[in-house]
């Protein structure tokens, strides 16, 4: 049953990202790179079991934070990460963490 719940969370996130309201927000922030950024969010969630266990809104909030700073969230690039934190009576919440290269990029390419 846990696998179904994780798959449902990923599907809900995919529907939210493909919805007109959220898509427009990412388009406004990122321009033509919004589609690739949304795909990287989905890829990250599908590849990370801890990210599949929580409310998709917290993931989207962290993703939008990275988007406004124009930082990719691909962990292989090392600019920004979406990290799950356990919030004890509620659920898993997500926050963004910047790596050294993320700070460097903000400082010199911002």
JONOR-V956134 format. One record per pair of residues at least 24 apart in sequence whose C-alpha atoms are under 6 Angstrom apart, sorted by the first residue. I is the first residue (numbers start at 1). J is the second residue. D is the distance in whole Angstrom. If there is no record, write none. Layout:
i = [I	I]
j = [J	J]
d = [D	D]
//
This chain:
i = [6	9	13	54	58	58	59	62	62]
j = [52	52	56	92	93	94	94	95	96]
d = [5	6	6	5	6	5	6	5	5]
//
